[in-house]
Amino acid sequence: MSQGLTETVPQKEKLVRRTLTGFNPAIESLLAAAVGLIIGAILMLVWGYNPWKAYAALLQGAYGDAYGWASSAARGVPLILTALTFSICVRAGMFNIGAEGQVYMGAVAAVAVGYFVLPAGLHLIVGLIFAMIAGAIWSLGPAILRLTRGVNEVISTIMFNWIARFLTFYMVAFVLVDPLRGEKTISIPVSARFPVLIRGTDLSWSIFAAVAFAIVIYFVLWHTVTGYEVRAAGLNPSAARYGGIKSKRTMLMAFVLGGLGAGLAGATIVMGNPPTYAIISGMPQLMNAGFDGMAVAMVGRNHPIGIIFASLFFGGLTAGGRTMQFTAGVPLEMVRVVEGVIVLTMAIPELIRVFRVMRSSWDRLMSVLRRRSA
Amino acid sequence: MTDKDRINRNEPSRDYYLRAEGITKVYSNGTVALKEADLEIHRGEIIGLLGENGAGKTTFTKILSGLLPPTKGRVISPRGSVRFKSPREALSFGIGMVYQHFALVGTFNAAENVALSHDHPFSPIQLTATKKKLEQLMEESGLRVPLDVPVEKLAVGEQQRVEILKVLSRDVDLLILDEPTSVLTPLEVDELFALLRRLKDAGKSIILITHKLKEVGSVTDRVVVLRHGEMVGDVPTAQASTEQLAQLMVGKALDEEANAVELQDKGLPTAERERANVRTEQPVLEVSGLTVKGNTGEVAVDNLSFEVYGGEIFGVAGVEGNGQSELVEALTGLRSAEKGKASINGKNILGLDPREIYMLGVAHIPEDRWRLGLVLPFTLAENAILGVQRWDEFRGPMSFLRWGKVNQHVRELMKRFEIRATGPSAPAKSLSGGNQQKLIVGRELAKDPHIVVASQPTRGLDIGAAKYIRDLLVEMRNKGRAILLVSADLDEVLALSDRIAIMYEGKFMTIASPKDLDRETIGMLMGGAAVKEGAV
């Protein structure tokens, strides 16, 4: 039993310590990012590339100028949303990896709305709503299986991802296909596109939709009774039941909210990403948006605000990776390696224990310092 | 404890198998679990280790089997002093333990499970050898289990036999069984005891941990009684009467003065308090014919009927695991009942969910504050509204949480219930156990309930916090609320309750006023022994 509250600790040190504990998740994420970059550098050395040059190019490409920032942010937009999908379910105590399929369905719905003729603005909003609903409906499948039959959501969401994938292939090739160019769907009409935010870049107003969604999720989870119940059921299902919380309801809530986010992500990709505004066959822009979101969620510590920053970082890796490829000659795949190592670093619980050991040695250091000063 | 309490201590002899001398165990949180415990174990005898919850039975056997190191004292064999660093070492020395909760892999069959405790469990050679050995063992001991069926498909009694076989297959000389009969049907108990006798005849020593007096009488040769970590009795079973054992187990009522001192030490009220007679005419809680099943499908609460009135504390005493938890869970909506009725102020509560039951005026202080009572990573404020998060006071338009109001509520709770914490945003896990419990009790009492169901409300708390919580319960009683107090702490139940029920195997052995029950009777009832005519 922790006798945590030590009244003897001086006020100033208490403040320092509390601030540090508050930042702990952020510090852990930064450490993981650093470890990822270092291991990436070692691999580059092994393969005879110059890591300094590579990272300088990556940094320049990602955050060196307004163009870099804009393309990093543009690549981060769908990641914010798919990361939220994953995080909401983690907060509710589930491991939902269905964002990928829900993104596809959102994109398909958004393209389908392209057939409508509506005034600008309204057309965009209708498209977003359709996409979000499509994502939510797609996540209802695993939700219903889980709630009525107890099917593990990991398995069902993987299966639904595959179904969504081939359904989308079919839709792209036969239903939504552009009659003039068979390799893609029809393009979203201008009236339903997100306006470009910074001229000459691919950053559009979709970033506001993503950030707004993140903020909404933050308020839902931390400032509403429903969000409170979702988090309580996720952290301690027994105590939640004791507190009169119906965990089936909170699970359904999390699935639906997550589906809305993933559907929106699909919409931002096709409606807010110049120059295509369509799904190209093989879905290169959609592929992995959902899976990468899981990595972003981990680094963002499943917190909406953390996820925004983590998305900017992952977007920067992708955007800067291209610069790295043509100035330093390091293949783009190296970026994926770095991402992979970061995720592994975040995921290894052993490492969290290492962090704990580090914290306790920090405490010891503080106590030595205190004795010195006394 | 004085020496005169140690009845008939056997003279040390040379032909012992193992001897524990002066074993003391102090846990890192300062709890003294064992004080200078001595025990001599001979070949070919069954020793019953008797005691209440927390008497130190399990600690003692854990030290013997190498799971825990003693703080002081030693274990010696005729070959010299022995010190085990792990259960594996103890096992190769010849000491094996069968725990209350089985350590079996459900999808493996018996042979595979037994092979797991050997060095190369997955080699075909080992598996064949194990199978052969098991067949031979089953032949010798008469202990039969199907070898090719996954153990999860076996009955609980059969699973226990697999556990015993697992230990026997390592050629142990001393077999320790922790409450082995708690999960068995009466027929399975008979079979187990027959087996133990056969093992004894084969020269094995057996320690049987139990709190059931009947079992001690039927199978053991010698009874060792532990109370509050001390060995208070070591008698041949033939010479021990049930009454004598019961008294040893729960302790003798000392003379008035010493009694008062002891109670004060535990933070319990000393004399009969000024108790306003505020008992209501109508019962608040009415239960009739309630039958509830436990986790393994056994009948945990057996056709129980009782009432709790407003303005009274109804205490349920008994050794843990006799259906108390299941009773509480059924009454608070956490477990469904099989049969029977239960109502609060005339309104049925069976089949309702916890929130609906709370709306009828039931507050629940759960027995496990970490599993049920709190969401540990949540802050104080978040925990303080668990269960009442939908109160209009806290819930604004669009179900927005009014954190301002919540924090104000928490500050009031902190002040009223003396919860010490840095503030409403402190994580619940940073609080001490006493403050965590005060938070739960405060939250529940703030609901202003008709009845408080308090399960082990002071477990693990220091004297100050325990006393504080007990006083709160008495205060609620004096306000005319009903209290259902379930506690394994006999002194607590005796000191607080207006009426006491002793629970044993899902039934109330008696419902009586604490004044009419002497400790000997209580001990016997707790151990399931029938009481002589006119004793109650």
HADDOCK unambig.tbl for C-alpha pairs under 7 A between the chains (distance, minus, plus):
assign (segid A and resid 1 and name CA) (segid B and resid 432 and name CA) 6.60 0.50 0.50
assign (segid A and resid 1 and name CA) (segid B and resid 433 and name CA) 6.41 0.50 0.50
assign (segid A and resid 2 and name CA) (segid B and resid 430 and name CA) 6.49 0.50 0.50
assign (segid A and resid 2 and name CA) (segid B and resid 431 and name CA) 6.90 0.50 0.50
assign (segid A and resid 2 and name CA) (segid B and resid 432 and name CA) 5.69 0.50 0.50
assign (segid A and resid 3 and name CA) (segid B and resid 431 and name CA) 6.66 0.50 0.50
assign (segid A and resid 3 and name CA) (segid B and resid 432 and name CA) 4.89 0.50 0.50
assign (segid A and resid 4 and name CA) (segid B and resid 430 and name CA) 5.02 0.50 0.50
assign (segid A and resid 4 and name CA) (segid B and resid 431 and name CA) 6.05 0.50 0.50
assign (segid A and resid 4 and name CA) (segid B and resid 432 and name CA) 6.58 0.50 0.50
assign (segid A and resid 5 and name CA) (segid B and resid 430 and name CA) 6.89 0.50 0.50
assign (segid A and resid 5 and name CA) (segid B and resid 431 and name CA) 6.90 0.50 0.50
assign (segid A and resid 223 and name CA) (segid B and resid 400 and name CA) 5.69 0.50 0.50
assign (segid A and resid 223 and name CA) (segid B and resid 401 and name CA) 5.18 0.50 0.50
assign (segid A and resid 224 and name CA) (segid B and resid 399 and name CA) 5.38 0.50 0.50
assign (segid A and resid 224 and name CA) (segid B and resid 400 and name CA) 4.04 0.50 0.50
assign (segid A and resid 224 and name CA) (segid B and resid 401 and name CA) 4.64 0.50 0.50
assign (segid A and resid 225 and name CA) (segid B and resid 389 and name CA) 6.45 0.50 0.50
assign (segid A and resid 225 and name CA) (segid B and resid 390 and name CA) 6.90 0.50 0.50
assign (segid A and resid 225 and name CA) (segid B and resid 395 and name CA) 6.88 0.50 0.50
assign (segid A and resid 225 and name CA) (segid B and resid 399 and name CA) 5.55 0.50 0.50
assign (segid A and resid 225 and name CA) (segid B and resid 400 and name CA) 6.12 0.50 0.50
assign (segid A and resid 225 and name CA) (segid B and resid 401 and name CA) 5.50 0.50 0.50
assign (segid A and resid 226 and name CA) (segid B and resid 399 and name CA) 7.00 0.50 0.50
assign (segid A and resid 232 and name CA) (segid B and resid 375 and name CA) 6.68 0.50 0.50
assign (segid A and resid 235 and name CA) (segid B and resid 375 and name CA) 6.64 0.50 0.50
assign (segid A and resid 236 and name CA) (segid B and resid 375 and name CA) 5.75 0.50 0.50
assign (segid A and resid 238 and name CA) (segid B and resid 371 and name CA) 6.41 0.50 0.50
assign (segid A and resid 238 and name CA) (segid B and resid 372 and name CA) 5.52 0.50 0.50
assign (segid A and resid 239 and name CA) (segid B and resid 371 and name CA) 6.20 0.50 0.50
assign (segid A and resid 239 and name CA) (segid B and resid 372 and name CA) 4.04 0.50 0.50
assign (segid A and resid 239 and name CA) (segid B and resid 373 and name CA) 5.79 0.50 0.50
assign (segid A and resid 239 and name CA) (segid B and resid 374 and name CA) 6.14 0.50 0.50
assign (segid A and resid 239 and name CA) (segid B and resid 375 and name CA) 6.38 0.50 0.50
assign (segid A and resid 242 and name CA) (segid B and resid 334 and name CA) 6.92 0.50 0.50
assign (segid A and resid 242 and name CA) (segid B and resid 354 and name CA) 6.17 0.50 0.50
assign (segid A and resid 242 and name CA) (segid B and resid 372 and name CA) 6.27 0.50 0.50
assign (segid A and resid 243 and name CA) (segid B and resid 354 and name CA) 6.95 0.50 0.50
assign (segid A and resid 243 and name CA) (segid B and resid 355 and name CA) 6.85 0.50 0.50
assign (segid A and resid 243 and name CA) (segid B and resid 386 and name CA) 5.31 0.50 0.50
assign (segid A and resid 243 and name CA) (segid B and resid 387 and name CA) 3.79 0.50 0.50
assign (segid A and resid 244 and name CA) (segid B and resid 353 and name CA) 6.94 0.50 0.50
assign (segid A and resid 244 and name CA) (segid B and resid 354 and name CA) 5.02 0.50 0.50
assign (segid A and resid 244 and name CA) (segid B and resid 355 and name CA) 4.28 0.50 0.50
assign (segid A and resid 244 and name CA) (segid B and resid 387 and name CA) 5.67 0.50 0.50
